[in-house]
Amino acid sequence: MDILQGNQHANPEEFYNSLKVKLEDHHDFPEDYLFKFIIPTDQAKLTEIYKVFDGIKFTLGNRESKNGKYTACNINAFVLDADQVVAIYKEVAKVEGVILL
């Protein structure tokens, strides 16, 4: 997981608390929310990410990098509130090698 690179927060919980505040300030939930991730190209890792969205209405789009080493994964999901967004990010962050955008 790489959420702290270039981030002023010292630990993941501070990051997620700050994210929740920003989400509540800038979004009108419930709504569609665009999640963006970069992962090493690996179908098993994509499947792990998709499992996090089980039971949630979503659409997705994937694009491999020019050399095929990485995959950009965009998932537009209907979420109920900022807590659900944060919970999804926490689950996806458990996938090895994922970069949360």
N, C-alpha and C positions, 0 to 999 in steps of 0.2 A: 504494500500500500504506500502511495506517495502523495499524501495530502498536505504535508507540512513543508515541502520544498517551496521556498520563497514566501512562507507564511509567517506572520509575526507571533503565532500562538506556539507555546512551548509544548503542549501535549494535545492529543486527539480530542479529549473531552472539552477543552477550551475551544478548539476549532468547531466542534459540533454545536456547542452552546451559542457561539457567535453566528454560525450558519443559521440556526433556528431563529434567532432574533432578526437577521437580515431577511430570511424568507417571510416571516410574519409582517415585516415592514413593507415588503415590495410585492407581495402576491396576495391575491384574493381567493383563498381556498374555499371550497374544493375547486380544482381546476386541473387541466393537463399541465404536466411539468416535464421538461426535457432534461433527461439525465445523459451525461456524456462521460465515456470512459475510453481509455486506451489500454490495450492488453497485448502481450505477445501473441502472435497469431497461433491459436490452438483451439480447436473445436470444443475440447473438454472445458476449457475456461469460459468460452461463450455459453456453453450449456449451464455451467455453474451460475453465471450471471442471470440467465433466463429464469432459472429456478427461483431466484429471489423475487421475481415478478409474477409467480404463480398466483392466480386468483385476482390479479389486477388487470384491468383493461389497458392494453398498451400496443403501440406500433413500434417497429424498429427498423433501423438502417445500419448496415455495417459497410465499412470500406477499408480494404487493405492498403498499407503503405506501398509506395512504389516498389520497394525491394521485397515486399511480402513478409517482412519480419514482425510488423505490428498491425493490429486491427483497431480502427476507431469504431466504437460501438455507441450509437445514439438510440435511446429508448424514450419515447414520448408516452408517459403513463398518466392515467387519471388518478390523482391523489386527493385525499380528504383534508390533510392539514400538514403543517410544517413538521410535526412529530413523525408522520409517516415518511416524509422525504428523508429526514435524518436517519430513521430506522433502516430505510433502503440503502442509503449510503454506507451505513455501518456494516450491513450484511455483505454488500458488494466488496467492501474493503477487505474482507476476509479472503477473497480470491487472490492467490499469490500472483504478484507481478502487475496488478491492476493499478492504473493511475486515474484518480478521480478528477474530473474537470468541473 
